[in-house]
Amino acid sequence: MPVMDINADLGEGFGVWELGDDLALLDVITSANVACGFHAGDPLIMRRVCAAAVGRGVAIGAQVSYRDLAGFGRREMDVAPEELTAEVLYQVAALDGIARAEGGRVRYVKPHGALYNRLARDPAQARAVADAVRAYDTTLPLLTLPGSALYEVADGLTVVEECFADRAYTPEGRLVSRREPGAVVHDPEQVAGRAVRMATEGRVTAVDGSEVSLAPRSMCVHGDTPGAVELARAVRGALKDAEVRLEPFA
């Protein structure tokens, strides 16, 4: 029986601004990528999401980012490796402290947005993030794309392959830029079908019609897209119907 984790980005509001339905998604997913304050989130939101995740038995992950609140972490930035290591370490430690106060702990790390995509191709930035995780807790897995530069610099860390049910793929197995039309898939039936195929066959159709091979252990459904809860429910239902066992990877 195939096994799959479903993760989503949560806690991405800030102050009085709310984004997504965190509580509804926590009833669907098995792992929560909680924003750590650099691209979204604040201490109160972080605490509320951690408490809700612990109450539902959902694994908590640190969703680390470039320091880019205005751009939601989706603008690529040139950050010196030493500075990036310190900033990622800061984010992981902050969320883990809050999670432990609520009876849980951070179980993995997932870079967000521009940082996530940069790490797939930039060994220097990837090493900076890996160094932060290594300094904090070498048992924490890192979520990333297949073929990511993180695999080259892991040096004993666990790297876990992730797939995206609601994002378009390039023929090289990368995510299509959000600046391009069709980068995000919104139709629940299409998203569910892609999810089942990725989980059971390890394949997804790229934008040019070619086939991309995958070996994912975790599947992301974005929490900030319109209809995110409906999409997540469609994915979970389709995976269960396909007899895919759902459980956290960490």
C-alpha positions as CSV (number, residue, x, y, z in Angstrom):
1,M,0.0,0.0,0.0
2,P,1.5,3.4,-1.0
3,V,2.0,5.8,1.9
4,M,1.7,9.6,1.6
5,D,1.9,12.7,3.7
6,I,-0.3,15.7,2.9
7,N,1.2,19.1,3.9
8,A,0.0,22.6,3.5
9,D,1.4,26.1,4.3
10,L,-0.4,27.5,7.4
11,G,-0.2,30.5,9.7
12,E,0.3,32.9,6.8
13,G,-1.7,35.7,8.2
14,F,-0.1,38.7,9.9
15,G,-1.7,40.8,12.7
16,V,-5.3,41.5,11.7
17,W,-4.8,40.2,8.2
18,E,-5.9,36.6,7.7
19,L,-5.0,34.3,4.9
20,G,-6.5,30.9,4.4
21,D,-8.6,28.7,6.7
22,D,-6.0,27.1,8.9
23,L,-8.4,25.2,11.2
24,A,-10.3,23.6,8.3
25,L,-7.0,22.5,6.6
26,L,-5.8,21.0,9.8
27,D,-8.7,18.6,9.7
28,V,-7.5,17.4,6.3
29,I,-3.7,17.4,6.2
30,T,-1.1,15.3,8.1
31,S,1.7,17.9,8.3
32,A,1.5,21.7,8.7
33,N,4.2,24.0,7.3
34,V,3.9,26.9,9.8
35,A,5.2,30.3,8.8
36,C,7.8,31.6,11.1
37,G,7.4,35.3,10.8
38,F,9.8,36.1,8.0
39,H,7.4,36.0,5.0
40,A,4.2,35.8,7.1
41,G,2.9,34.8,10.5
42,D,3.5,36.4,13.9
43,P,4.0,34.9,17.4
44,L,0.2,34.8,18.2
45,I,-0.7,33.1,14.9
46,M,2.2,30.7,15.3
47,R,1.0,29.8,18.8
48,R,-2.6,29.3,17.7
49,V,-1.6,27.1,14.7
50,C,0.8,25.0,16.8
51,A,-1.9,24.5,19.5
52,A,-4.5,23.5,16.9
53,A,-2.0,21.1,15.2
54,V,-1.1,19.4,18.4
55,G,-4.7,19.0,19.3
56,R,-5.3,17.2,15.9
57,G,-2.2,15.1,15.9
58,V,-0.8,17.0,12.9
59,A,3.0,17.2,12.5
60,I,4.5,20.7,12.8
61,G,7.1,21.9,10.3
62,A,9.0,25.1,10.2
63,Q,8.3,27.0,7.0
64,V,11.4,29.1,6.7
65,S,11.8,32.0,4.3
66,Y,13.8,35.0,3.1
67,R,13.1,38.0,5.2
68,D,10.4,39.4,2.9
69,L,7.1,40.2,4.5
70,A,6.1,42.7,1.7
71,G,6.7,40.1,-1.0
72,F,5.4,37.1,0.9
73,G,8.7,35.5,0.5
74,R,8.3,35.1,-3.2
75,R,11.0,37.5,-4.3
76,E,14.5,36.0,-4.7
77,M,17.1,37.7,-2.6
78,D,20.9,37.6,-2.4
79,V,21.6,36.9,1.2
80,A,25.2,36.1,2.4
81,P,25.4,32.4,3.5
82,E,26.4,33.2,7.1
83,E,23.4,35.6,7.4
84,L,21.0,33.1,5.8
85,T,22.1,30.3,8.1
86,A,21.5,32.6,11.1
87,E,18.1,33.7,9.9
88,V,16.9,30.1,9.2
89,L,18.2,29.0,12.6
90,Y,16.3,31.9,14.2
91,Q,13.1,30.9,12.5
92,V,13.3,27.2,13.4
93,A,14.2,27.9,17.0
94,A,11.4,30.4,17.4
95,L,8.7,28.0,16.1
96,D,10.1,25.1,18.0
97,G,10.0,27.0,21.2
98,I,6.3,27.9,20.6
99,A,5.4,24.4,19.5
100,R,7.0,22.9,22.7
101,A,5.0,25.3,24.8
102,E,1.9,23.9,23.3
103,G,2.9,20.3,23.8
104,G,4.5,19.6,20.4
105,R,7.7,20.3,18.6
106,V,9.0,21.1,15.1
107,R,9.5,17.8,13.3
108,Y,10.8,19.0,9.9
109,V,11.9,22.1,7.9
110,K,10.4,23.3,4.6
111,P,11.8,26.4,2.9
112,H,9.1,28.7,1.4
113,G,8.6,30.4,-1.9
114,A,11.7,32.0,-3.6
115,L,14.0,30.3,-1.1
116,Y,12.5,26.9,-1.8
117,N,13.1,27.3,-5.6
118,R,16.6,28.9,-5.1
119,L,17.8,25.9,-3.1
120,A,16.8,23.5,-5.9
121,R,19.6,25.0,-8.1
122,D,22.0,26.9,-5.8
123,P,24.4,24.7,-3.7
124,A,25.7,27.7,-1.7
125,Q,22.3,28.8,-0.5
126,A,21.3,25.2,0.0
127,R,24.3,24.6,2.2
128,A,23.5,27.7,4.3
129,V,20.0,26.3,5.0
130,A,21.4,22.8,5.7
131,D,24.0,24.3,8.1
132,A,21.2,26.0,10.1
133,V,19.3,22.7,10.4
134,R,22.5,20.9,11.3
135,A,23.3,23.5,14.0
136,Y,19.8,23.2,15.6
137,D,18.8,19.5,15.2
138,T,20.4,17.0,12.8
139,T,17.3,14.7,13.1
140,L,15.0,17.3,11.4
141,P,14.3,16.3,7.7
142,L,14.2,18.9,4.9
143,L,11.4,18.9,2.4
144,T,12.5,19.7,-1.2
145,L,12.0,19.0,-4.9
146,P,13.6,16.0,-6.6
147,G,17.1,16.8,-7.9
148,S,17.4,19.7,-5.5
149,A,20.9,21.0,-4.6
150,L,20.0,20.1,-1.0
151,Y,20.8,16.5,-1.8
152,E,24.3,17.5,-2.7
153,V,25.0,19.3,0.6
154,A,22.9,17.3,3.1
155,D,26.0,15.8,4.7
156,G,24.1,13.4,7.0
157,L,20.8,15.3,7.1
158,T,17.6,13.6,5.9
159,V,16.2,15.1,2.7
160,V,12.6,14.1,1.8
161,E,11.2,14.5,-1.8
162,E,8.0,16.5,-2.1
163,C,5.4,16.8,-4.9
164,F,2.7,19.4,-5.6
165,A,-0.8,18.4,-6.5
166,D,-1.8,21.9,-7.4
167,R,1.2,23.3,-9.2
168,A,2.3,22.8,-12.9
169,Y,5.6,21.2,-13.6
170,T,8.4,21.9,-16.1
171,P,9.8,19.1,-18.2
172,E,12.9,19.2,-15.8
173,G,10.7,18.5,-12.8
174,R,10.8,22.1,-11.5
175,L,7.7,24.1,-10.6
176,V,6.4,26.5,-13.3
177,S,6.9,30.1,-12.1
178,R,3.9,31.7,-10.6
179,R,4.4,34.5,-13.1
180,E,3.4,32.2,-15.9
181,P,-0.2,31.4,-16.8
182,G,-1.4,28.0,-15.6
183,A,1.3,27.7,-12.8
184,V,-1.4,26.9,-10.3
185,V,-4.0,24.2,-11.0
186,H,-7.4,25.1,-9.5
187,D,-9.8,22.4,-10.7
188,P,-10.4,20.0,-7.7
189,E,-11.0,17.0,-10.0
190,Q,-7.8,17.6,-11.9
191,V,-5.8,18.2,-8.8
192,A,-7.2,15.0,-7.2
193,G,-6.3,13.0,-10.3
194,R,-2.8,14.3,-10.4
195,A,-2.4,13.5,-6.7
196,V,-3.4,9.9,-7.1
197,R,-1.1,9.4,-10.1
198,M,1.9,11.0,-8.3
199,A,1.3,8.8,-5.2
200,T,0.6,5.5,-7.0
201,E,2.6,5.8,-10.2
202,G,5.3,8.3,-9.3
203,R,4.6,10.4,-12.4
204,V,3.1,13.7,-13.4
205,T,2.5,15.3,-16.8
206,A,4.6,18.5,-17.4
207,V,3.3,21.6,-19.2
208,D,4.7,20.4,-22.5
209,G,3.0,17.0,-22.3
210,S,6.1,15.1,-21.3
211,E,6.2,12.8,-18.3
212,V,8.2,13.6,-15.1
213,S,9.2,10.8,-12.8
214,L,8.8,11.4,-9.0
215,A,9.3,9.5,-5.8
216,P,7.5,11.7,-3.3
217,R,6.9,10.9,0.4
218,S,5.0,14.2,1.0
219,M,2.4,16.0,-1.1
220,C,1.7,19.8,-0.8
221,V,-1.6,21.5,-1.3
222,H,-1.3,25.2,-1.0
223,G,-3.3,26.9,1.8
224,D,-3.3,30.4,0.2
225,T,-5.0,29.5,-3.1
226,P,-8.7,30.1,-3.7
227,G,-10.7,27.0,-2.7
228,A,-7.7,25.6,-0.8
229,V,-9.8,23.6,1.6
230,E,-12.0,22.1,-1.2
231,L,-8.8,21.1,-3.1
232,A,-7.3,19.6,0.0
233,R,-10.4,17.6,0.7
234,A,-10.5,16.4,-2.9
235,V,-6.9,15.2,-2.7
236,R,-7.4,13.4,0.7
237,G,-10.6,11.7,-0.5
238,A,-9.0,10.6,-3.8
239,L,-5.9,9.2,-2.1
240,K,-8.0,7.3,0.4
241,D,-10.2,5.9,-2.4
242,A,-7.0,4.8,-4.2
243,E,-6.0,3.0,-1.0
244,V,-3.0,5.3,-0.2
245,R,-2.3,5.3,3.5
246,L,-2.0,8.8,4.9
247,E,0.4,9.6,7.6
248,P,3.1,12.2,8.4
249,F,6.6,11.5,7.0
250,A,8.3,13.0,10.1
